[in-house]
Amino acid sequence: MATQKNRHIVIIGCGFGGLEAAKALRKAPVDITLIDRSNHHLFQPLLYQVATAGLAAPAIAAPIRNLFRKQHNVTTLLGDVIAIDATAQTITLESSSATASKVSYDHLIVAAGATHSYFGNDGWEQFAPGLKTLGDALELRKRILFAFEAAERETDSVLREALLTFVVIGAGPTGVEMAGTLAEIARHTLPGEFRSIDPSSARVLLVEGGPRVLQAMPADLSEKALKQLEKLGVQVMLGCKVTGIDADGISVDHTDGTTTSNRIQSKTVVWAAGVAASPLGKQLADTTACSIDRAGRVVVLPDLSVPGFASISVVGDMAAAKSHHRGLETSVPGVSPAAKQMGRCAAANIVLRLQGKPTQAFRYMDYGNLATIGRNAAVVDLTSPLGHFKFSGYFAWLFWLFAHIYFLIGFRNRFVVLLDWVSAYLSFTRHARVVVGSASANSAAKPQL
């Protein structure tokens, strides 16, 4: 813990922002306590690959203690933060004992990430799980694979069709990638393995309330992504607002001028439509009187600190941050490169404060966006020192593949993922298809890792 010489830095969350902040402070004269509710750092951009049996869970995760085994100024704690007291400069960890576990800090970096947002319809979660954790991915994997298993023994044609209808809600990168991969599983991975059903007859629907897929990308790339999805066999439903989700399917309103309602029977629904900041954002608002936006993100100052509390910084998906450059302010997107940059910026500003120097405003370096649709299909919107590049198709898919391998944590994970992808590409087979749990298409029980 903290000594007289070293200031004590507490970092909540070991996602992209928290990880980068801790690494950036490795040579600083500080003692760091890194707290996370799980024991691993997760590479979320590939989480859908675990959900669709393309990768095993350990391939995209790394034990936090192992990551910092050589950084001796870091102490790792496994725990769930339930309260922050900005005045006393303490945080409270959930404890099974009568005495609450408190940790004091000199500087606090909150990087607790985000969770699913069902826009006030929290009852939908049990029927349409999202994708934020390994637990989520394993649950989705079980639901997807058991849907085919249940269809194999179902004699009622209507129920069988519902079991073979997969709905993904939200056409951002996660939704597009999930839908494309589900279509590949049905058409390339499973055919020949069943006797009573034809897996390639499965329907994959991508439901989006907006006018196009991948709305953060240029319109021409969105159109190319749409065509690639349709080529894979995904039925894209644009301008459709979900009004209900239950165990038998979803209800949607088509908002194309004249509102019409539609019912889609499906036993497997995936939620990729919205995110909300960790509840710790509300905790900070209560203890500091700071502002939070509609998604629960903390409105931070230019240097990522909380107004009135310079000892607290908020980064990543929890921060409603602005990028400051040449007198202009632009909103920072909720993507992993932004979280990494905010983590490094918060760490650098802590060092500046310790040196008695003024802090620096955060500037986001936007390197572009990319998303994969399926086999040999992806879109890339790239910003580089050489200019702005937009491309799609096979070469975009290769770029996406190698970019994700490069940013994975650890040589072993890079090697395993590359090997699995090469094997899957050559054989059309997905080997991570082992699940644990009862043979129920929509069982609520969580699978074991």
C-alpha positions in Angstrom: 0.0 0.0 0.0 1.0 3.6 0.1 4.1 4.8 1.9 5.2 8.2 3.0 7.2 8.6 -0.3 4.8 7.2 -2.8 1.2 8.3 -3.5 -1.4 5.7 -3.6 -3.3 5.3 -6.9 -6.4 3.2 -7.1 -7.7 2.0 -10.5 -11.2 0.5 -10.7 -11.5 -1.8 -13.7 -8.9 -3.6 -15.8 -10.5 -3.1 -19.2 -8.6 -1.2 -21.9 -8.6 2.1 -20.0 -7.6 0.7 -16.6 -4.9 -1.6 -18.1 -3.3 1.3 -20.0 -3.4 3.6 -17.0 -1.6 1.0 -14.8 1.0 0.3 -17.4 1.6 4.0 -18.0 2.4 4.4 -14.3 5.0 1.6 -14.1 7.9 4.0 -13.7 6.1 6.6 -11.6 6.9 7.0 -7.9 3.4 5.6 -6.9 1.8 2.5 -5.4 -1.1 1.2 -7.4 -4.0 -0.9 -6.3 -5.9 -2.3 -9.3 -9.4 -3.6 -8.5 -11.6 -5.6 -10.8 -14.6 -7.8 -10.3 -13.1 -10.5 -12.5 -9.6 -12.0 -12.5 -8.9 -11.4 -16.2 -8.5 -8.7 -18.8 -10.9 -9.3 -21.7 -10.3 -8.4 -25.3 -13.9 -7.5 -26.0 -13.7 -6.9 -29.8 -13.4 -10.7 -30.2 -15.9 -11.6 -27.6 -18.5 -12.5 -30.3 -16.0 -15.1 -31.6 -16.3 -16.9 -28.3 -20.1 -16.6 -28.4 -20.2 -18.2 -31.9 -17.7 -21.0 -31.0 -14.9 -19.6 -33.2 -12.5 -19.2 -30.2 -12.1 -20.6 -26.8 -12.5 -18.2 -23.9 -8.8 -18.2 -22.7 -7.7 -17.1 -26.2 -9.1 -13.6 -25.7 -8.5 -13.2 -21.9 -5.4 -12.9 -19.7 -5.1 -13.2 -15.9 -4.6 -9.8 -14.4 -2.1 -11.0 -11.9 0.0 -12.5 -14.7 -0.1 -9.3 -16.7 1.4 -7.3 -13.8 3.7 -10.0 -12.3 6.8 -7.9 -13.2 5.3 -4.5 -12.4 6.1 -4.4 -8.7 4.2 -1.2 -7.9 0.9 -2.9 -8.7 -1.2 -4.7 -6.2 -4.2 -6.6 -7.6 -7.5 -7.1 -5.8 -10.5 -9.1 -6.9 -13.6 -7.4 -5.7 -16.7 -5.4 -6.5 -16.7 -1.7 -5.7 -20.1 -0.8 -4.2 -19.4 2.8 -3.0 -17.1 5.8 -3.6 -16.6 8.5 -1.0 -14.9 11.4 -2.7 -14.7 13.5 0.4 -13.0 10.9 2.5 -11.1 9.6 -0.5 -12.1 6.0 0.1 -13.8 3.2 -1.9 -15.8 0.4 -0.4 -15.6 -3.2 -1.6 -18.3 -5.7 -1.3 -17.6 -8.0 1.7 -19.1 -11.1 3.2 -18.0 -10.0 6.6 -19.8 -7.6 8.9 -17.0 -5.1 8.5 -17.0 -3.4 5.1 -13.7 -3.5 3.2 -12.4 0.1 2.5 -9.5 1.2 0.5 -8.1 4.8 0.7 -6.5 6.6 -2.2 -4.6 9.7 -3.1 -5.7 9.6 -6.7 -8.5 7.5 -8.2 -9.0 6.4 -11.8 -12.5 5.0 -12.5 -12.5 2.7 -15.6 -15.4 0.4 -14.7 -16.7 0.2 -18.3 -20.2 -0.2 -19.5 -23.1 -2.7 -19.3 -26.1 -3.4 -21.4 -28.9 -0.8 -21.8 -32.4 -2.0 -22.6 -33.8 1.6 -22.7 -35.9 1.1 -19.6 -37.1 -2.4 -20.6 -34.9 -4.4 -18.2 -37.2 -7.4 -18.4 -36.0 -8.1 -21.9 -32.6 -9.1 -20.7 -33.5 -12.7 -19.8 -34.8 -13.3 -23.3 -32.2 -11.3 -25.2 -28.8 -11.4 -23.5 -26.1 -8.9 -24.5 -22.4 -9.4 -25.0 -20.0 -7.8 -22.5 -18.4 -10.6 -20.5 -17.1 -14.1 -20.9 -20.2 -15.3 -19.0 -22.4 -13.5 -21.6 -20.5 -15.1 -24.5 -20.7 -18.6 -23.0 -24.4 -18.2 -22.4 -25.0 -17.1 -25.9 -22.9 -19.9 -27.3 -25.0 -22.4 -25.4 -28.3 -20.9 -26.6 -27.2 -20.8 -30.2 -25.9 -24.4 -30.3 -28.8 -25.8 -28.3 -31.3 -24.1 -30.6 -30.0 -26.4 -33.4 -30.1 -29.4 -31.1 -33.6 -28.7 -30.0 -34.7 -28.2 -33.7 -33.2 -31.6 -34.5 -35.7 -33.4 -32.3 -38.7 -31.0 -32.8 -41.5 -32.5 -34.8 -43.8 -29.4 -34.9 -42.8 -27.3 -38.0 -43.8 -24.0 -36.5 -41.7 -24.5 -33.4 -38.8 -25.8 -35.5 -38.9 -22.7 -37.6 -38.8 -20.5 -34.4 -35.8 -22.5 -33.1 -34.0 -22.0 -36.4 -34.7 -18.2 -36.5 -31.9 -16.1 -34.9 -32.4 -12.4 -34.3 -29.7 -9.9 -33.6 -30.9 -6.5 -32.4 -28.6 -3.6 -33.2 -26.5 -3.1 -36.3 -23.4 -1.6 -34.8 -20.1 -3.5 -35.1 -21.0 -6.2 -32.6 -24.4 -6.8 -34.2 -23.1 -6.9 -37.7 -20.3 -9.3 -36.7 -22.7 -11.5 -34.7 -25.2 -11.7 -37.5 -22.6 -12.5 -40.2 -21.0 -15.2 -38.1 -24.3 -16.8 -37.3 -25.0 -17.0 -41.0 -21.6 -18.7 -41.5 -22.3 -21.2 -38.8 -25.6 -22.2 -40.3 -24.4 -22.3 -43.9 -20.8 -23.6 -43.6 -20.1 -25.1 -40.2 -23.1 -27.3 -39.3 -24.4 -28.7 -42.6 -23.9 -32.5 -42.7 -24.0 -32.9 -38.9 -27.7 -33.2 -38.5 -30.2 -35.7 -39.9 -33.7 -34.2 -39.3 -32.9 -30.5 -40.1 -30.9 -28.6 -42.7 -28.9 -26.0 -40.7 -28.5 -23.9 -43.8 -32.2 -23.2 -43.8 -31.8 -21.2 -40.6 -32.9 -17.6 -40.8 -30.6 -14.8 -39.4 -32.3 -11.5 -38.9 -30.5 -8.2 -38.1 -32.9 -5.6 -36.7 -31.8 -2.0 -36.7 -33.9 1.1 -35.7 -31.8 3.5 -37.8 -31.7 3.9 -41.6 -28.4 1.9 -42.2 -26.0 -0.5 -40.6 -22.7 0.6 -39.1 -23.9 4.2 -38.7 -20.6 5.4 -37.3 -19.0 4.6 -40.7 -19.3 6.5 -44.0 -22.5 5.9 -45.9 -20.8 4.1 -48.8 -19.1 1.6 -46.4 -22.4 1.0 -44.7 -23.9 0.2 -48.0 -21.1 -2.2 -48.9 -21.5 -3.9 -45.4 -25.2 -4.2 -46.1 -24.6 -6.0 -49.4 -22.0 -8.3 -47.9 -24.4 -9.2 -45.1 -27.2 -10.0 -47.6 -24.7 -12.1 -49.7 -24.1 -14.2 -46.6 -27.8 -14.7 -46.2 -28.6 -12.3 -43.4 -32.0 -10.6 -43.6 -31.4 -7.0 -42.6 -34.4 -5.1 -41.3 -33.7 -1.3 -41.2 -36.0 1.3 -39.6 -37.5 -1.3 -37.2 -38.0 -0.4 -33.6 -38.3 -3.3 -31.1 -41.4 -2.9 -28.9 -41.4 -6.2 -27.1 -39.2 -9.3 -26.4 -40.4 -12.5 -24.7 -39.5 -16.2 -24.7 -41.2 -16.7 -28.1 -39.8 -13.9 -30.1 -39.9 -10.1 -30.6 -42.4 -7.5 -31.7 -41.2 -4.6 -34.0 -42.7 -1.5 -35.4 -41.6 -0.5 -39.0 -41.1 3.3 -38.9 -41.0 3.9 -42.7 -43.6 6.7 -42.8 -46.6 4.5 -41.9 -46.0 2.6 -38.7 -46.8 -1.1 -39.0 -46.3 -3.8 -36.4 -44.7 -7.2 -37.0 -44.2 -10.3 -34.9 -41.1 -12.5 -35.3 -41.1 -15.9 -33.7 -37.6 -16.7 -32.5 -36.1 -18.7 -29.6 -32.7 -17.1 -29.8 -32.4 -13.3 -29.6 -29.1 -11.4 -29.1 -29.1 -7.8 -27.8 -26.5 -5.5 -29.4 -28.5 -2.3 -29.5 -27.4 -0.2 -26.5 -24.9 0.3 -23.7 -25.0 2.2 -20.4 -22.1 3.2 -18.2 -21.3 1.2 -15.0 -23.6 2.1 -12.0 -20.5 3.6 -10.5 -21.2 6.6 -12.6 -24.3 7.2 -10.5 -22.2 6.7 -7.4 -19.8 9.4 -8.5 -22.6 11.7 -9.2 -24.0 11.2 -5.7 -20.7 11.8 -4.0 -19.3 14.6 -6.1 -22.5 16.3 -7.5 -21.0 15.9 -11.0 -23.2 15.6 -14.1 -24.0 12.3 -15.9 -25.5 12.0 -19.4 -28.4 9.8 -20.4 -26.2 6.8 -20.7 -24.9 7.3 -17.1 -21.5 8.5 -18.2 -19.7 11.1 -16.1 -19.2 14.5 -17.7 -15.5 15.1 -17.1 -13.2 18.2 -17.5 -10.8 18.5 -20.4 -8.1 16.7 -18.4 -10.6 13.8 -17.6 -11.0 14.7 -14.0 -14.3 15.1 -12.2 -15.3 18.8 -11.6 -14.3 19.9 -8.2 -12.3 16.7 -7.5 -9.0 16.8 -9.2 -8.0 13.5 -7.5 -10.6 11.6 -9.4 -10.3 10.8 -13.1 -12.9 8.9 -15.2 -11.9 7.1 -18.5 -13.3 4.7 -21.1 -16.9 4.0 -21.5 -17.7 5.7 -18.2 -16.6 9.1 -19.4 -18.6 11.6 -21.4 -15.3 13.1 -22.7 -14.4 15.6 -25.3 -11.3 15.7 -27.5 -9.5 19.0 -27.4 -7.4 20.1 -30.4 -6.7 23.5 -31.8 -9.5 25.1 -29.9 -12.1 22.6 -31.1 -14.1 20.1 -29.1 -15.4 16.8 -30.5 -17.1 13.9 -28.8 -15.0 10.9 -28.0 -16.5 7.6 -29.3 -16.9 4.6 -27.0 -14.3 2.4 -28.6 -11.3 0.6 -27.3 -8.6 2.9 -28.8 -10.3 5.9 -27.1 -10.3 4.0 -23.7 -6.6 3.2 -24.1 -5.7 6.8 -24.9 -7.8 8.1 -22.0 -6.1 5.7 -19.6 -2.7 6.9 -20.7 -3.8 10.6 -20.5 -5.2 10.2 -17.0 -2.0 8.5 -15.8 0.2 11.2 -17.4 -1.9 13.9 -15.7 -1.4 12.2 -12.3 2.3 12.4 -12.8 2.0 16.1 -13.8 0.1 16.8 -10.6 2.7 15.0 -8.5 5.3 17.3 -10.1 3.3 20.4 -9.4 2.7 21.0 -13.2 -0.5 21.9 -15.0 -2.4 19.0 -16.5 -3.0 18.5 -20.2 -6.4 18.3 -22.0 -7.2 15.0 -23.6 -6.8 14.7 -27.4 -8.2 11.7 -29.1 -6.3 10.4 -32.1 -8.9 8.8 -34.3 -7.4 6.0 -36.4 -10.7 5.0 -38.0 -13.2 2.1 -37.7 -13.3 -1.4 -38.9 -15.8 -4.3 -38.8 -15.9 -7.8 -40.1 -19.0 -9.2 -41.7 -17.9 -12.7 -42.3 -15.6 -14.9 -44.3 -13.5 -12.6 -46.7 -15.9 -9.7 -45.9 -15.1 -6.6 -43.9 -15.1 -2.8 -44.1 -12.3 -0.5 -43.1 -12.4 3.3 -42.6 -8.7 4.1 -41.8 -7.0 7.4 -40.9 -3.3 7.4 -41.2 -0.4 9.9 -41.7 -0.5 9.0 -45.4 -4.2 9.9 -45.7 -7.7 8.6 -45.4 -8.4 5.1 -46.8 -11.7 3.3 -47.2 -11.9 -0.3 -48.5 -14.0 -3.4 -48.1 -14.0 -7.1 -49.0 -11.2 -9.6 -48.8 -8.3 -7.1 -48.2 -10.4 -5.3 -45.5 -11.0 -8.7 -43.9 -7.2 -9.5 -43.9 -6.5 -6.0 -42.4 -9.2 -6.6 -39.7 -7.7 -10.0 -38.9 -4.1 -8.9 -38.5 -5.1 -5.7 -36.6 -6.9 -7.8 -34.0 -4.1 -10.3 -33.7 -1.7 -7.4 -33.2 -3.7 -5.8 -30.4 -4.3 -9.1 -28.5 -2.6 -9.4 -25.1 0.3 -11.9 -25.0 2.2 -14.0 -27.6 0.3 -17.2 -26.7 -3.1 -15.6 -27.3 -1.9 -14.2 -30.7 -0.6 -17.6 -31.7 -3.6 -19.5 -30.6 -6.1 -17.1 -32.3 -4.1 -17.1 -35.5 -3.9 -20.9 -35.5 -7.7 -21.3 -34.8 -8.5 -18.8 -37.6 -6.3 -20.5 -40.1 -7.9 -23.9 -39.2 -11.4 -22.5 -39.4 -10.7 -20.8 -42.7 -9.4 -24.0 -44.3 -11.9 -26.4 -42.8 -15.0 -24.3 -42.3 -15.0 -25.9 -38.8 -15.5 -24.2 -35.4 -13.8 -26.3 -32.7 -14.9 -24.4 -29.6 -18.4 -25.9 -29.5 -18.3 -27.6 -26.1 -20.9 -26.3 -23.7 -21.9 -27.3 -20.2 -25.5 -27.2 -19.0 -28.9 -28.7 -19.6 -30.1 -29.4 -23.1 -32.6 -26.5 -23.2 -32.6 -24.0 -26.0 -33.1 -21.0 -23.7 -31.9 -22.2 -20.3 -31.1 -19.4 -18.0 -28.4 -21.4 -16.2 -25.0 -20.0 -16.8 -22.5 -22.4 -18.4 -19.2 -23.3 -16.8 -15.9 -22.1 -18.3 
